[in-house]
Amino acid sequence: MKLITACSFLLASQLGFSQNNIKGWYLRDPEKDGFYGISLDKTYDFIKGKTASPVIVAVIDSGIDTTHEDLKEILWTNPKEIPGNGIDDDGNGYVDDIHGWNFLGNKDGSNLKKDVDERTRVYYRFKEKFDGRQIDTSSLTSDEKWQYREWQKAAQQMNIDPDEKMEVMMLEILAKSLKKNDAIIREEMQKESYNRDELEKFEPQTQKGKQAKMGFITCLKMLNIEEDQTNQDLIKDLQEYVDGKKTSMDAKIVAPPDYRAQTIKDNYYAIDDKYYGNNDVMGPDPMHGTHVSGIIAAERNNNIGVDGIADDVKIMMIRAVPDGDEYDKDVALAIVYAVDNGAKVINMSFGKSFSPEKKWVDEAIRYAESKDVLLVHAAGNESHDVDVVDNFPNPNLISFNARATNFITVGASGDPHVAAGKVIADFSNYGKETVDVFAPGVRIYSTLPGGNQYGYLNGTSFSSPIVAGIAALIRSYYPQLSAKQVKYAIDKSAETKLATTVTVPGTDSSTTMSELCETGGFVNAYQAIEIASALKPEMPVNNPKPDKINKPVFINPKEIKSKN
């Protein structure tokens, strides 16, 4: 069992690594520096002297630390809103949306932090309608057929797997052992916080201390934990993971509470009920979104923290991702909000295996396509082949019988150094037909919330903003290019094939990169911007004409098909 591949928000190290050259490796150049980075210095050399245009990048995520020293100057500010006056000055339906919007809140200021997975929600939502009944699918509407499909898939997974139960029992034992040994180690070290390197160098003076040290390190090996975390963060993350697994197992027996109804209080089943939420874009847990935002656009050349990829970008935060699976309605409305407020790139570092209201998200993607907005999405962290395993959202627009041209799906490349060999992250999802490119996703150093912190995180969640940052650079320096052309330049930059084979994530098998993603390679900012510079402006020929499409909440899919 690998804890690092199972956690949705992968483990962080706020202390850094002993190798100073690891920090910011993903920005470096393969030939010059020996890292499979994106060659950012060469990119800026190429565009030196060119004029940049401001670009808004929307980040649909968990929230952002609006006070962070490296982010507060790059936040998008709604020019039509007067802060704090309690009035919807721009008339868009969202009061005081200064830096974006929070679709996980209520007008009274409360916020939804935690929710269950979509599988559980789908199972109990449709159980009475479908369970134990003979279903004649020919009598179902297209929406009901999709819902039945999703319910059948959920029902197959709702039995408690004996292996899953055993895993949780083992993790509970390990968590108790870690806590017990940690108490002894802290007493002997005379300090509350330590990392693995400090523990390995520590020489206990008592037999009890020696046993505690050995027991703690043994637990780390059993969990396959390689991250240089503090003892406090490790124990906290492990306990949260165990609690989450127990909650998931409990939900297979008894329906969980409706957290959304308790907190947000909108009519979830009515897409027209869209003016809910509040302007708290930080939310109760902004770690994930803060890290993502820093990768894209942390203030450059200010001699603090980290440098983001793009230099003339404003981040619009749209909070729609709780601790648990996001809701389709929130995602759809978040995309529409971003488009209507001027975003040209939208980063989506989230995903799930069920999507009961996929049509709403499809319509929002189609709307973004019509307005020439590029969507960048993380492939996911389950080591799955997403050619055969569902991963939502995706560019397959079922309602329109079409594939979106403005959508990039990103997998995670792995070990930072070329010499290390394993260049695909073991946790990354992949797919020859469904994943477009790979980008760095291991040991990514960026902003963290709470007191101007910085640290490392792993996951395709942090590969996606690398691509979004490259897209923002292209849209800033070559604003005449369409979203489709930006995708073309990024895809083309990844077509330099590796000479060696790579390991298929989650296995010991080897294959070529071309079997893991459509382009067969890693993104490179320098090559992408060089390709973009040679493209001639064109209208996005495969997109619906903007004057022929309404906002998705009013879309009739049949009408749209007939107009194209």
N, C-alpha and C positions, 0 to 999 in steps of 0.2 A: 504494500500500500504506500502510495506517495502522497503525503499531505500537500506538497507544493503543487501537484497537478490537480488536486481535488478542490482546493479553495477557490472561490470565485474572485476574491481580491487577494492576490498572491502575497507571500510574506515579504515584509520590508526590512531593510537594515538602515537604521538612522545613524549608525556610527561610521559607515564607510568601510572600504576594504584596505588591506595593508598595501596593496599595489596601487600607488598613486595614479598610475597611467590607466586604471580602469575607469575613473571618473570621466564621463563624457566620451567614452570610446565610440559610441554610436554615431558621433559626428565626424569621425576621422576617415582617412582615405586608405583603401585596401593596399595600394601600391606603396605609398609613402610611409604609412604607419603600421602596416601589417594587421589592421583590423577591418572586418567587413562592415565598415561604417558607410555613411552617405556622402562623404567628401564635401563637407559644408564649406571649409575654407576655400577650396577650389571654386565652389559655386559663387561665393561672394567676390572672388577675384574676377570671375567671368562677368558679373553684373556691375562691377565697379564703374561708377560714372553714369550709370543709367538712373533714370528717375522712377521712383516707386510710387504707386497709388495705394491709398489706404484700403485694406481688406478686412471685412468682418468675418470672423470664424465663430460659428456657434458650436458650443460644446454641450451636448445633451448628456448629463451625468448626475452624480450624487450631490454636487454643490462645489463651491469654490471659496477659499479663504480670501475675502475681499480686502483684508488688511495686510496681506503678505507683501513684504518689501519688494519682491521681484515681480509681483503681479498687479499691484494696485494702480500702476500707471498705464497698464495695457488693457484695463477693463473697458468694454464697450459701455458708453453712456448714451442713453436715449435722448437725443437732442430736443425732442418735442415734449418731454416730461419735466415738470418742476418737482424736484425731490421733496418728499415729505408733506405735500399739501393735501394728501388724501383725495385728489381729484384725478380723473382719467383725462389728462390734458390733451393727449393725442387722439382720444376717442377710439382706441383699438380694443377696448373692453377690459384692459388690464391696468389697474390703478397703481400709479407710482412704480411702473416697471423700469427702474433706472438702469440696472445692469443686466436685465433679462427677466425671467419669470420662474416661479416655483409651482409646478403642477402637482406637487405632493403635499400641498398645504391647504389650509382653510383661511378664510378671511379673518378669523379671530386670532390668527398668528400661530396656530398649532401646526405641527408637521408630522407626516408619516415617515418614520425611520425604518421600520422593519416590516416585512410582509412575507408570506409564504411563496413557494415556487408556483409557477403557472400550471404545472402538471396537477397539483393538488386543487387549485382553483377550478380548473377545467373538469376534473373528475367529479367533484361535489356539485358543481353548477348544473351539469347535465345528467347526473346520476338518475334522478327521478324520471327524466324524459326517455332515457335509453336503456337503463340497466334492466336486464331480465325480460326485455321485450323483443318481439320479432319485428325488425325494422325493414320496411320496404323502401329502399333508397330511391326507387323511381318516383315515389310520391313526395320526396323531400325537395325543398327549394335548394338552390345552389349554396346559400348560406347554411342551411341545415345540414347539407351533405358535408360541408367543411367541418362544421361543429361535431358531427357524428364521427368523422375521421379522427379529429383531435381527441374526442372522448374515448374512442376505442384504443387509441395509442396510450392514453393516460391509464385506462383501466388495466391494461396489460402490465403496467409498472407499479400498481398499487399494492401488490402483495409484498410483504416484508421478506426480503432476501436474507436467508440464513447467513450468508457471507457478510452482508451489510451489518447485521446484528452483531456478528462476531467482531467485525472491525470496530464498531462503537465500543464494545466491551473492552477490547484491547486498548483502544485510545483512552478510555476512562482510567484504566489501570496505569498506563504510562503517564497520564496527566497527574494522578495522585503521587506517583513515584517522583516525577519532576518537582512537584511542590514540596514534598518531604525532603528530598535531597537539596533543593534550593535553599530551604531554611537553614540547613546545617552549613552549607557553603557560605551563605551571607554572614552567618555568625563568625565563621573562621576567617573570612576575608575582611571582615569589618567594613563592608560596603554593601549597599542595597542593589547596585546595578553593575553587571559585568557582561562581557561578551565571550564568545567561545575561545577566542585567542587568549584572553586573560585567564580563563578557566584552565586551559591546557598548560599554561605557564605556571599556574599557582601550585605550590607545594604544601599540601595540608600537613599540620603538625600532629594530628591525632589519627588513630585508626578509623574513627568514625568519619572524619573529614575525607580521608582517602577513599573510603567506601562510597561516600556521597558523590565525590568527584567522578569516580568510575561509573556509578549508577547514572548520573546525569548524562555523561558522554555516551553511554550505552543506549540510553533512550533516544538521543539525537540520531544515532546511527540506525536504530530500528525505525525511526520516522523518516529516514533518508533526508534529514535536514542538513543542508550545506550552507544556508544563509548565515551571515555573521550578525545575528540578532542579539539584543540584550536578553538576559534571562527573563525580565519582566514582560517584554513584548512576546517572546516565544510562548510563555505560559499563558498569557492572555489570549493570543491567537489560537493556540491549541484548544483552550477551554471553549472559546467562541465556536470553533469548528465542531467540537463534540456536542455542544448544546444545539447547534444547528442541525446536526445529523439526528439527534434524538427528537427534535421538533418535527423533522421530516418523517421519521418513523411513526411518531404519534399521530401525525395527520393521515396516515394510511388506515388508522383505526377509527378515529373520531374527527369529524369536520372541524377545522380550526376556526377561530373567530374571524369575522369580516373586518379586518383592520381598516380597510379603505372606508367602509361605511361609517366606522366609528370616528375617523379623523377627517377625511376630505369632505364627505357628505354630499358629493355630487350624484347625479343620476348616471352611473357608469354606462348604462346601456343606451344612453342617448348621446350621440356624438355632437348634437347641437347644443347640449349643455356643456359649454366650453369655457365659460368665464369664471372658473373656480380657481383656487390656489391663492398665493400671495407673492410678495416681492422678496421673500427671504431666500436669496440665491445661495447663501452659505449653507443653510440647513444644519441639522444636528451632527452630521458626519461627512465633512467635505474632503476627506483624504484623497479619495480616488480622483475626483474632478480637479482638485488642486494640482495633483501630480500630472495629470493629462494636460492641463492648461499650460503648465510650465514648460513642458516639452515643446509645445507648439510655439509659444510666444513670450516666455519669460524675458523681461527687459534685457536687451543685449548691450554689451559694452558698458555696463554700469559698475564693473569691478566688484560685484557681489554675487554670491550664489551661483546661478547657472545662466547660460545664454540659451534662449529659445531658438528655434530654427528660423522663424520668419521675423523680419525686423520692422515691418510697418503694418502690424495686425492689431485689431481690437478683439478681445474675447467676450462673446455673449454667452453667459451661462444660463442654461435652461435645466432646471432640476426636475428629473423625471425617472431617476434610477434609485430605488430604495435598497435597503439591505434585504435582498430577495429579488424575485423577478419583477421587472418593470411591467406596466400595463400598456396594452396596445393603444388605448385611447390617449394616454399621456404622451406616448411616443409620436403618434400621428399629429396631435395638436402642437407638440414641441417643434416638429419639422415645419409645420405651417407657420408658427410664430417666427421661427428663424428666417424663413423665406420672406415673409411680409415685412420684416424689420431690417432687411438688407444684407443678410449673411450670404456669402458667395461659396463658403465651404462649411459643411456640417460634419463634426466628428461624433461618432457613435461607438463608444467603447463599452458595449454591453451586448447581451444576446441571451437567447433562451431556446428551448426545444419545442415549445408550444406557442401557438399564436391564434387564439380563437377569433379575434377581430382583425385578422391579417388584411382584410379588404380595406379597413380604415388606413392602415399603414401604407398599403399599396397605393391608395389614392393620394396620400401625402407625398410619397416618393414621386409619383407621376406629376404632382403639382410642382415639386421642386425641379423636376426635369423640364417642365414647361417654362420655368423661370430661370433656367440655366444655372442651377445651383448643384455643386458637386457634393455627394455623400460618401464618407469614408467610414468603413465599419470593421470592427475587430472580428476575426474569424472564430475566436473562442479557445478555451484552455482545457479541453477534455481529451486531447489526442485522438479526435474522431476524424474520419473521412466524411466531410460534410457534403460530398457528392451523394452519399447514401443515407446520412443521418441529418435530420432536420436541424437547421440553425436559422433563427429569425432575429431581426429582419433580413431580407435578402432581395436581390434585384429581380426575382421571378414574380412578375406582377400578374397574378392569377386572374384578377378581375378584368384585365385588359388583354390577356393572352399575349403578353409581350415581356421582353427583358429590358430593364432600365439601362440607359446608356450613360447615366450620371452616377454610377455606383461602383466603388472599389472595395473589395474585401481583402483584408490583410492578415497574413499569418506571421508568426514570430520566428526570426532567426535566433540562433542560440549563443554558444560560448563566444565571448568577446574576441578572442585572439585566433587568428588564422591557424596557428600551430596547434591549437587545442583540439582540432579535428571535428568535434560534434557541432556542426554549424546550424542545425535546425533545433529549436527548443523542443525538448522532449514532451512538453505539455501541449504544444500548439496543435490546433485543428489544421487540416489540410484538405485539398480537393483539386484534382486536375481540372475540373470544369467550373468549380465554384469559388476557389480562392484565386485572386488575381496575382498578388505579389507577396513576397516576404519582406519584413523589415525588422530591425533589431528589437528584441523583446525581453532580453535578459540583462539584469543589473543596469537598469536604466535610471540614471541619477537626475532627480528633478525636485521641484518644490513640494513641500509637505506643510500641512496646516499647523497652527499653534505656535506662536513665537518665532516666526521666520525660519522654519526648519527646512532641511533638505535631506534626501535619502534615496535609497534604491528600491525599486519595485520590479517584479517580473510579470509578464503576461502579454497576450496579444492586445490587451487594453492599452499598452504603452507602445506597441508597434503602430497601431492605427494613427495616433497623433503625430508620429514621425512622418507618415505619408500625408496627413492633413497639413502639416507644416510645410512640406515641399509643395503641395498644391497651392497653399496660400502664397508662397514665394512666387510661383509662376503667375498666379492671378494678380499679384501686386506689380510685377515687372512687365508682364505681357497681358494687360487687362483686356485686350481685344480678342483673346482666345476664348473659345467656348469651354464649358465644363467637359464636354466630350473630348475636346482637343487636349485639355489638361490631363485627363485620364489616359489618353493615347501616349502623351509624353512620359508619364510615370510608368505605364506598362512597358513602353519601349526601353526605358532605362534599366529595366530588370531582365532584359533578354540576353544579357551576357551570361552564358552558361558556365557552371562549374565543371571543371575537368574531372573531378572525383565524384564518386557516389556519396549519398548522404543516408543517414539513418531515419527510417520512418518513425515519426513520433509514437511513443508508447510501445515500441517493439524493438527487436534486435535485428530486424531485416534492413537491407540496404536497397536503395533505388536511386534514380536520377531525380534532379529537381523538377524536371518537366513532368514527372508523374505526381508531384505534390501541389503544383499550382499551374495556372494557365500560361503564365509567361515563362516559368521555369527559372526564376532568379530573384535577386535581391534588388530593392529600389536603390537608386543612386541620384542624389539631388543634382550633382554636376551634370551628369548625362541627361537628366530630365530637363533641366533648364536650357541646356545646349540644343536639345531636340525642339523644345518649345520656341526657341529664338528663330528657328528656321521655318516655322509653320505660318501659313498665311491665314488671316482671319476668315472665318466662315460661320454662317448660321448653323446651329445644331440641327442638321437635316432630319434626324430621326425623332425629334421632339415635337410634341403637339404645339401648334402656334399659340402664343400667349393669349391672343384675343379669341381663341376658340375653346378656352378651358376656364371653368370656374374654380373657386376654392373647393377642396375635396369634400368638405362637409355637405356640399350640394351636388356632388357629382353623381350622375346616373351612368354607370359603366357602359350600358348599352348605347347610350347617346354619344359617349366619348368615342366608342369604337366606330360608330357610323360616321363621325366627323373626320376621322383620320384616314 
